[in-house]
Amino acid sequence: MLVTGGKLKLRPNFSFDFLFERQGTLKPPHMQYDKVSETYQPTFAGRSGFLVRIYNVGMKRIALGRIGFLLGLAALIIAGGVPCSATKPAPGERIISFATDVTVREDTSIEVREEFVIHSEETFFKWGMIRHLPISSNERWDKRFAGEWKDDTGIRVKIIEVTEDGKRISYEHGNGAGYGQLVIGKFNVPVPRGDHTFVIRYLAEGVPRLLGDHDELYWNVLGYYFDLPVQEASVRIHLPAEIPPEDIQTQAYVGRRGENTRLGRDADSESDEKSVDTPSYRATNLTPAQSLSVVAIWPKGFVTAPKMGILSRDRWLLAAPTALFLYYLIVWMKLGPEPAVGSVAVRYDPPVGLSPAAVRYVRTTGSDARTLAAVIAQLAARGCLAIQMQDGAYKLTQLHTDANVVKSLAPEEGRVLEMLFDDRKEIILHPNNGDELNKYSLAIQGQLQKRLDGQFFTRHVGYIILGILASLVAAMSMAMTADGKDTSGALFLTWWFFFCGLILGAILLTSIIPACKLALRGMGGTRQLLIGLGVFAAFGFGFVMVLKQMFQGISPAYTVMLVALVVINVGGAPALKRMTPRGRQAVAEIEGFRTFLQSAEQDRMQRLNTTQDAPQASKEFLPYAIALEVRESWGDRLAEALFATTTSR
């Protein structure tokens, strides 16, 4: 029920919604607190008495208006419980005939053709022709053949053709809770007086039930929206021709919702002798609240569910992720696989021009807690700071250093030194203070990217951006043309999922996976892994809810398509990273130097860097040993203490 402009109207779906305009509230220009009455009273400058009287009269009118509003609301509620005369069909308004043909296809979908003739007097059909397709649990109420009542029966419909009096006519298919509603022609325009013939053809998926020992179809022909007398209703069931007629069992029922009056093949329901192999039933003189239902049962093996199952509907959408995968595959093949390092010659000095942090960045294409530990060890080795262990933490003290030494530091080392002692001479680095450690790690990552990216390896960002943009355009285009039960929020949900999915994928690649590798190698990273998994789980819950809504409201294939686009972009981006010739040469030199640290000088380094003299941190190769993960006691303890930092890629 709709209240507009003082007039009472009924919506075609007979829902009772009351819309009232909120009355304005009169406010005096000024309020003053009265200590006696402990309330705010209106005050006016100048002509106060006259204005106060106006205010009081206005408030009284508002009070009377509110009383009238409540009385009107009560009257409308009472009227809502009484049948409105506007819903009572005019004499002679009826369904003259309603004929339905249901064709069961071998892929379990059904094609329905409804041809019905109505006589309109512009009372019941005053809003136009509205057909509620019999696909909801309201029509499929019989648990014996339709299962338990559900908000969503899972039946999806595709309209093929709609005609009125032999001419094609426009229509509007509802969504959400009104998915079964089909508005034919213009809404709120009465169907002209007289007889009119409508034909509706549509495909429906998810109607037959494939049970253990047989398959069956249950169909309510009329539904319960046409609250009109029906002179004649008929239904014909067309099953695959391969099914022997003697193996088909059918039965028809007539009655109100909740009633099952079985029909025999007599005056109330007779078989169509013109087509013996086609089960057919007819009922006549149905009252306004009655409908005709039919059940067909046949042996298994003649109807088979699609091979792709729930993805069969809109399976063409899966072409988008397939094309994206082929795109990344073609680009990967064009770039060629990452060439092997080849034979490695032992080096007795670190590669020229590469600091400990740069060595680790080139080797792992990223920076992490061990990178930060190597930078701090390098600063100690250069005499820029002193390190002392203090109750499980590390106390760093700035030392007086020659200006030339500071200038010779690598950019990331100079930046960290500047940040450590910005306004003080001492600082305590605690393993649990992840936020503080992260800012140093991110600063290192920024300096290394600026200096090394493009020289030692390239990420082919252009190809990645092209893949992401193409995926986004494809996803948004499909969202705009999506066909499902509820596609009202498809555009927003698609954009939100795609954007947040890429961010979540970046977190997975740059934080969770590296931390997991460190934890599996017994090198710490557990705290970072738990934080990353917590963030991933929080986002993941929202993602699951969004996916569930799209899965039910749009289609399973659409949901899989969107997830696949995000996954392929996230997984394809790292696969396009390649070393440059200079980078491959640097990797070979780094591996040669690491071999030297692991074998030839291992004993000497362990003697120089025992637990007792470790805090001196003045040995030349110690920072490189930390960066290259050479097992060395003091360096490992420092690196593990700093594993609270974020791994960056």
N, C-alpha and C positions, 0 to 999 in steps of 0.2 A: 504494500500500500504506500502511496506517495502523496505527500501533502505539498502542493505548490500553488501559490497565489490564492489560498483559501479554498481550493477545489480538491476533491478527493479523487485520486486515480488509482487503478489497480494495474500492477505490472503483470506481464504475461506469465511469469513464473510463480505468481501468487505468493511471493515473499512479502512479509510485512515490515517495511522499513519506514521509520518516522523521521522526517527531516524538518527541523524547525529552525528558523532564524533566531539567533540569540538577540534578546532585547538589550539595548544599550543601557548603561548605568549612568545616571546623572551625577556629576561630581561638582562640588562647590569649588570655587577658585582657590580658597585658602582654608586650612584647618588649624585649630588651636587646641592644645591639650587643657582640659578642665580638671583641676586637681580634686574638686569636690565630687564630681560624678565619675572621675577617672576614665573619661572618654574624650574623643576628639570632637569638637564642635565647630561648625562653620562660622567664619568671621568674615566681615566685609568692611571695606573702608568706605566712608561717605554714607550713601543711602542704604544703611544696613537693614533697617526694619523692612523696607519694601522688598529688598533682595531676599531676606530670610523668608518672608511670606511666599515669595515665588518658589524658593527652594523647597519649603514644606509642602506646598501644593504639588510640585513636581514629584516629590517622593511618595505622596499619597497616590498619585496617579500610577506610578510604577507598581506600588503595592497592589492596587486594584487590578492592574494589568497582569501581574503575576498570578493572582487568584483566578482570573479569567483563563490564563494559560493552563493552569493545573486542571481547571474544570474541563477545558477543551481537550486536554490530554486524556483525562478519564473517559470522556465521551468517545474519543477515537479508539481507545483500548476496548471499550464495550462494543463499539461498532466493528472492530476487527474480529471479534468473536462471533459476529452474526453474519451470515452469508449476504453478500452485497447483491442487490438486484441486477447490477451490471454484469455479473458473471452468469446469470441464468440465461441459457440460450433461448432465443425467440422460437415460437412454435414453428416446426418444420425444419429448423436448423439441425443438420444431421450429417453422418457419414453414410453416403449411399452405398458405396462398396469400397473394400480395402483388400487388394490382392497382392500377395507377397510371393516371390520366387527366391529361394535360397539355394545357391549352387556351391557345394563343397568342393574345393580344389584339392589336388593331391599334396600341396604344400601346407595344408591345414588352414589356409585362409578361406574365407567365404565371400561370394559376391551376392549382394542382396539387391533385388529390384522391387520397389514398392510402387504400385499404381493405385491411387485412391481418388474417388470422386466425392466431393463434398457439396452440400447445399448451404450457401451462406446467406444469412440475414443481417450481417454486419453487427452481430452482438458478440458471439463467442470468438469470431475472427476479426474483431474490431482492431486488433493490433497487427493484423496481417496473418500470413500463414507461418506458424511455428511448429516444427516437427521435432519432438524429442525422440531421438533414436533409442531403441530399447537395448542399451548397452550397460546401464548402471545396475547396481544391486537392487535398486527399487523395482526394476522390471525383472531382473534375474534373481528373484527372491527364493526360489525353490532350491533348498539345500541339497536335495537328492541329485540334482542334475547340474547345479551351478556352483556348488560349494558354499563355504561360509560367506556371510556378508562382508564386503570390503568397501573402503572408501574409494578405492581404485580397482576396478575389476581387471585392469591390464588390457582391455580391449581397445584397439586403436583403429580409427576409421579414416578412409580416404574417399572423399566424394568424387564420383566420376561424372555424373550428369544430373541436372535438375531441370525439369521442364514444367511449364504451366500451360494447359490447353494446347499442347503440341509444340510450344515455342520455348527455346532455352531462356532461362531467367537467372538473374544474379542471386547469390545466396551468401550468407555469412555463417561460418561454422564457429561455435563458441569454444571457449577454453576453460581451464581450471575446473571448478565445480560444475560449470555449465557446458562441459565438453560435448555432451550428447545433444545439445540444442542446436537446431538448424533453422535459421531465419531465412525464409524464402521470399524474395522480392524486397520491397521497402518495409522497414519496420515502422509500426504505428500508423500504417495506411491500411484501412479495412479492405478485406477481400470483397469485391463487388458482389451485390446480391445475385443469386442464381447458382447454377451448377458449374463446377470447375474441376478439371482433371489435372492431378499432379503426378509426376513420375520422378522417383529418386533412385539413382543407382550408386552404390558405394561398395567398397571393399572393406572388410572387417578382419582383423587379425586377433588371435587369442580367444576365439569363441569355442571351437571343438575341444573336448577333453580327451587326451590320449591316456587311457587307463591301462591297467596291467593285462587284462584279458579281452578288452574291447575298446572301441572308440565311440564317442557319442556326441551328439549335437543337441543343445537346448536353445530354443528361440521363442521369445515372446513377440508375437506379430504386431499387435497394436500398441503395447505399452499402456500407460495410465494417464497420459496427458490429455488425450481427446476425451473430455468428459461429455461425450455426446452419444446418443443412440447410434448403433451401427446396424444397418439393414442386412449387410452381408459381409463376412470376412472369410478369406480363403488363404491357404498357404500350400505351396508345393516345394518339396525337397528334392533337389537334384544331386545325386551322389555319383562318384566315379563309375563309369560304365563297366569297369572290371568286376565290380561287386555283384555276385549273384543275387537276384531279387529275393530268393527264398532265405538269404542270410541277413536280410535287412528287417529290423523291427522298428516300428513307428507307433506313436500314440499321441493323440491330441487331447488338450484339456481346455476347458472354458470356465470362467468365473472371475470373481473379484480377486484382488490381491490377498493371498493367504488361503484361497479356495482352489481346490483341484477337482472339478467335476469332469470325470472322464467321458470322452465322446466315443460313441460307437459309430459304425458306418450305417447310419440310418437317416432319419429326416433332419436331425441336428447336424450331422456330419457324414458326408458321403464321399466315397472315393471317386476319382475322376477316371471313368471307364475309357476315355480316349487315350490315356497313357498309363497302362497297367504297371509299368516298371517305375513310375514316378509317384512316390507317396504324396497324396494330396488330401486335404481336409477343408471342409467348409462349414461355417457356423452362421446362423441367421438370427436376426432380431435380438442382438446383444443390447443390454441396457447400458447407460452411460458409464458405469463403473466396471464393466466386464471387459475381458480381453481373451484372446485365443493364443494358446501356447502349443508347441509341438516338440516332441522328442524323437530323435532317430538314433538307432544303435546298429553298428555293423562290426564285422570281425576286424582284427588287426592285420596290418600288412598292406592295406590299400591306400592309406593316407600316411605320409611320412613328414615329420617336422623338418624344416630347412636345415641344411648342413651347418650353417652358421648360427643356428639357434636364435637367440634373442637379438643377434646382430643382423639378422636377415633384413629387417626393415631398415631402410635408409643405408644399406650396406655400401651404396655408392659413395657415401661420405668418407669411407676409408681410403678412397683414392688420394685424398689430400696428404695424409701421413706417408702413404706409399711413395708419392711423388717427392715429398721432402726427403725421405730416406735415400731415394735414388739420386737426388741432388747432392747430398753430402757424400754419397758413395762415389759419384762421378768426380767431385772436387777432390776427394781423397786420392782417387786413382790418378788424377791429373797431377797432383802434387807429388805423388809417389810415396812409398813408405819411408820411414825414417832410416837413413843409411846407418849401417853398423859402424862402431868406432874403429874397428880394425885392430891391428897389433898395437900394443901399448909399450912404449919405452920408459924405463924407470927414469924419473927426474929427481934431482937432489935439491931443487929449489922450486918454490911455487911459481905458477905461470906469471909472466911479466904483466904488470898492470892490473892484476886481479887481487883484491883484498880477500880476507877470509870469508866475509859475507858474500862478496861477488862470486867466489869459488862455489859456495853452496848454492847460490841462486842459479848459476849456470848449470850446475849438476842436477838440481831438483826442480828448476824453473819456478822457484818460490822461496819464501822466507818463513821461518818459524821460530820457536823458542831457542833452538840450537844456534840459529843465526844471531839472535840477540846475545847469547852467551859468548859466541865467537867475537862479536864486536867489543863487548866489555873486556874480554881477555886481551884483545889487540890493544885497547886503550891502556890496559895495565902494562902490557909488554913495551909500549912506547913511553912509559913513564908519565902518563897523563893522570892516572889515578892509582890508588892502592885499594886492595880488597881484603876484607877481614870477615871471617865467619862469626856470626853473633846470634846465638839462640835460634838456629835454624834459618836465619836470614843472612843477607850479605850487606855489609857496611862498606860503602864506597866513599873514599876521601879524595878530593881533588888535590893534585900535586902541582907545584910550580913547574911549568913546562916552557921550554924555549918556543918562541913564536914560530920558528921555522919547522919545528916538529909538528905543531898543530896544523900548519899549512900543508904539510905532506900527508896528512890523514886523508883517507878516502872520504868522499862526500857523506856517506852514511855514518861513518865514524865521527866526523866532525859535528854532524847534526845531533847525534846521540849525546856527545860530550856537552854540547851547548844546552840540551834539554835536561841532562842530569844535574848540572850545577848552574841552573839559571839564576837563582838568587841565594844560593847557599854553598857551603864548602863540603858538606857531607850529606849523604842520602842513604836510606835503608831500603833495600829491595827485598820485599817479602814474597815468597812463592804464592801466597793466597791473594795478593793484591793484583788480580788479573787486569782490572781497568787501567792501572798505572803502567803495567808492563805492556799492555796492548798498544798504548800510544807510541812507545818506543819502537815496537815491532812494525807498526804501520808506517812510521817515519822512515824506517830502514827500507821497507818495501817500496815506498814512493821514490826514494832516491835511486834504488837499484833499477826500477822500471824505467825511470827517466834516462839512466845512463846506459843500460844494457839491452833493453828491448829494441829490436830492429837490427842490432849489430850481431848478437850471438844467436838469436832465434826470432822467429816471427809468428804471430798468432793468426795471420790472415783474417783480420777483423772484418774486412770488406765482405768476404764470403759469408761470415757468420751473420752480419747485419742484414745482408740480402735474404738469407734463410729465415731469419726472425721476422722481417717485414713481410715476406711472402706468406709465412704461416699466419701472421696476424690478419692480413687481408683476407686470406681464405677462411679463417675462423669467423671473422666478423661478417663476411658475406653469407656464410652458411647460417649464422645466427639471425641475420635479417630475413632469411627465407625459410627459417626452421618451421617444421610442421609437426606439431605434437599436441599433447593434452593441455599444456600450459606453457606457452612460449612468450609470455608477457615480459619476463625479465631475462630472456635469452641473451640479448645484446650486452646488458650490464654484467651478467654472470660470466659471459665469455671473456670480456675484457678483464674483469677482476681475476679470473682464474689464470688467464694467460700471463698477465703481468706478475701476479704473486707467485705463480708457478716457476717462472724464470728466476725470481729472487730466491725462492726456496732451493732451486737447483744449484744456484751459485753458492749458497751456504753449504749445501751437501758436498760440492766439489772442493771448496776452499777451506772448509773447516772440519766437517764430520769425517770424511774419508781420510784426510791426512792424520787426524787425531787417532782414528781407528788403527791406522798403520803403525803409528808410534806405540799405541797401547799393546798391539800384538807383538811388537818387537821388544816389549819390556822396557821401553824408554820413557815411560810416563805418558802424559797426554790424557789421563783418565778424566781429570776435572774438565778439560776443554771438551772432551767427548761427551760428557754428561750435559754440559751447558748446551752444546750444539744439538744433542738429541732432544733436550727439553724444548728448545725453540722449534725444532722440526716437528715435535709432537703437537705443540700448541697450534702451529699453522696447519698441521696435518688434520687436526680435528675439524677445523673450519673447511678445509678442502673436502673432507669426506661428506660433510653436510651439503656443500654446494654440488658435489658430484651426484649425491643421492637425489637432490632436487632435479638436476638436469636429466638424470637417468630415467626418472619417473615422468617428468613433465615434457621432455622433448623426445629423446629416444636413446636407447643403449648405444647404438652406433655413433650418435653424435657425441656422447660422453667419451667413448673410447677414442674417437677421432681427436678430440681436444686434448686428452691426456697424452696421446701418442705424439702430437705436435710438440708439446712442451718437452717430453722425454727425449725426442730425437734432437731437438735443438740443444738441450742441456748436455746430452751425450756426444753430439757431433762436434761441438765447439772445441773441446780439448783434443779431439782426433786430428784437427787441422793445424795444430802447433808443430812447427818444423824448425830444426836447427839450421842456421846458415853455415856456409863453409868455414867461416871464422869460428862459429860456435862449436862445430865438430872438432876442429883443431884444438880449441880450448878444452873440450871434454877429454880428448886424448891426453893432453898435458896434465890435466887435473888427476886423471886416473893413474898416470905414471907417478905423479908426486904422492898420491895416496898409497901406492904400492911401496914406495920408499918409507913412508911413515909407518906402515904396518909391519915391515920386515926388517930392513937393514938397520934402522935406528930405533926399533921398538924398545930394546933393553936400555939404551941410553936415555930415552925420553922418560921411561918409567923411573929410572934412578934420579933424574933431575926433577921430576914432578911427583914426588911422594906426598902423602897426606900432610906431613909436617911442613915441608917447604912449599906446598902448593900455593898458599896465598901470595907468594912473591910474584907469580904470574909474569915473569920477566923473560921467559924463554921464547925464542924467535918463532918456533914452529907450533907452539902450543895452541894459538888461535886457529890455525889451519887444522890441527888434529881434532879440535872440537867441531869445526865446521864440516869436516869430512867423516865424522863419526868413527874416528879411531879410538878404540877402547882405552881410555886413560882416566884414572880415578878422579882427579880434581875436576877435569873438564866435564865429565859425565855428571858429577854431582851438581855443578853449576847449571848445566843445560837442563837437567831434570827439575831443578828448583824453579826454572823459568818457564816450564811447560804450561803455565797458566795463560800464556799469551796466545793470541790467535794466529793460526797458520794462514798465510796469504799466498795467493796464486795470481 
